[in-house]
Amino acid sequence: MYEIILQCLTQNLEKFAKKLSDTLKTKRDASDLAIGMKEGTDEKGRNIMTMLMETMNEAIRNEPGRSDRYEIVHTDAPNTLLCCLGSFQYKRTYYRDKKTGEYLYLSDRQFGIEPRTKTMEDSKALALKVCVKHKFAILICFIHPV
């Protein structure tokens, strides 16, 4: 996994540096720079998530003995997940358990992703945190108007 992360970071580093450089040339505001950095690091994170999910999928598909229990129904099934970094897409393989007849995505199960999940728990927690923070801020403004 370390090699996958390193490869993804290396591939996107030049694009990230160019974007930050362009931001510095066009705007001299620290907020613009911070936003540019956050967008760049979030994009890197989403790319790493895609690479990790697809690499795990491939490792499971090529695992010796996997075909003894699971047969491939179809490959490259697209999925989109929302996480704290934003939405990212990945491809996965759909299997049928030969013993139970159950259909499943083994790579999703490996990462603890339940069937039909579109929003990861981290993004739900982040949304709740933001709601609580803003509710508290609104309450403070109501009690102590500026």
ZARO-943956 format. One record per residue (C-alpha): x, y, z; residue in three letters. Coordinates in steps of 0.2 Angstrom, whole numbers. Layout:
# ZARO-943956
    east   north      up   residuo
       X       Y       Z       ALA
...
This chain:
# ZARO-943956
    east   north      up   residuo
       0       0       0       MET
      14      12       4       TYR
      20      11     -14       GLU
       3      15     -21       ILE
       2      30     -10       ILE
      19      36     -15       LEU
      15      33     -33       GLN
      -1      43     -32       CYS
       8      58     -23       LEU
      22      58     -36       THR
      10      58     -50       GLN
       0      73     -44       ASN
      14      83     -36       LEU
      19      93     -51       GLU
       0      97     -55       LYS
      -2     102     -37       PHE
      14     113     -37       ALA
       8     122     -53       LYS
      -9     126     -46       LYS
      -2     133     -30       LEU
      11     143     -40       SER
      -4     150     -51       ASP
     -13     155     -36       THR
       1     164     -29       LEU
       4     174     -46       LYS
     -15     179     -47       THR
     -19     182     -29       LYS
      -9     187     -15       ARG
     -22     183      -2       ASP
     -18     170      11       ALA
     -36     163      11       SER
     -34     160      -8       ASP
     -18     150      -5       LEU
     -26     140       9       ALA
     -41     136      -1       ILE
     -30     131     -16       GLY
     -20     120      -4       MET
     -35     112       3       LYS
     -42     108     -14       GLU
     -26     101     -19       GLY
     -24      90      -4       THR
     -42      84      -5       ASP
     -40      79     -23       GLU
     -24      69     -19       LYS
     -34      61      -5       GLY
     -48      56     -17       ARG
     -35      49     -29       ASN
     -27      39     -16       ILE
     -44      32     -11       MET
     -48      27     -29       THR
     -31      19     -31       MET
     -32       9     -14       LEU
     -49       3     -18       MET
     -45      -3     -35       GLU
     -29     -11     -30       THR
     -38     -20     -16       MET
     -51     -26     -29       ASN
     -37     -32     -40       GLU
     -28     -41     -26       ALA
     -44     -50     -21       ILE
     -48     -55     -39       ARG
     -30     -62     -41       ASN
     -29     -71     -24       GLU
     -25     -89     -25       PRO
     -40    -100     -20       GLY
     -53     -85     -22       ARG
     -61     -94     -36       SER
     -64    -110     -25       ASP
     -77    -100     -15       ARG
     -82     -85     -26       TYR
     -85     -84     -44       GLU
     -84     -67     -54       ILE
    -101     -61     -60       VAL
     -94     -45     -68       HIS
     -79     -34     -67       THR
     -76     -15     -67       ASP
     -93     -10     -59       ALA
     -92       8     -55       PRO
     -96      15     -38       ASN
     -95      33     -31       THR
     -93      36     -12       LEU
     -94      52      -3       LEU
     -81      54      11       CYS
     -73      69      20       CYS
     -62      73       5       LEU
     -77      74      -7       GLY
     -84      61     -19       SER
     -73      49     -27       PHE
     -76      35     -40       GLN
     -68      17     -41       TYR
     -71       1     -50       LYS
     -75     -15     -42       ARG
     -79     -33     -45       THR
     -95     -42     -41       TYR
     -95     -60     -35       TYR
    -106     -74     -31       ARG
    -103     -85     -16       ASP
    -103    -103     -22       LYS
    -108    -110      -5       LYS
    -122     -97       0       THR
    -127     -90     -17       GLY
    -125     -72     -10       GLU
    -119     -59     -22       TYR
    -106     -46     -15       LEU
     -92     -35     -18       TYR
     -77     -42      -9       LEU
     -67     -27      -9       SER
     -81     -16      -2       ASP
     -83     -29      12       ARG
     -64     -29      15       GLN
     -65     -10      18       PHE
     -81     -12      29       GLY
     -92      -4      16       ILE
    -110     -10      17       GLU
    -120     -14       2       PRO
    -128       1      -6       ARG
    -118      13       4       THR
    -115      30      -4       LYS
    -109      40      10       THR
     -95      35      22       MET
     -96      37      40       GLU
     -82      51      41       ASP
     -92      62      30       SER
    -108      60      41       LYS
     -98      64      56       ALA
     -91      79      48       LEU
    -108      85      42       ALA
    -114      83      60       LEU
    -100      92      67       LYS
    -102     107      56       VAL
    -121     108      60       CYS
    -118     108      78       VAL
    -104     121      77       LYS
    -115     132      66       HIS
    -130     129      77       LYS
    -120     135      92       PHE
    -114     150      83       ALA
    -131     155      78       ILE
    -137     153      96       LEU
    -123     164     103       ILE
    -127     177      90       CYS
    -145     176      95       PHE
    -141     178     114       ILE
    -127     191     111       HIS
    -131     201      96       PRO
    -116     210      88       VAL
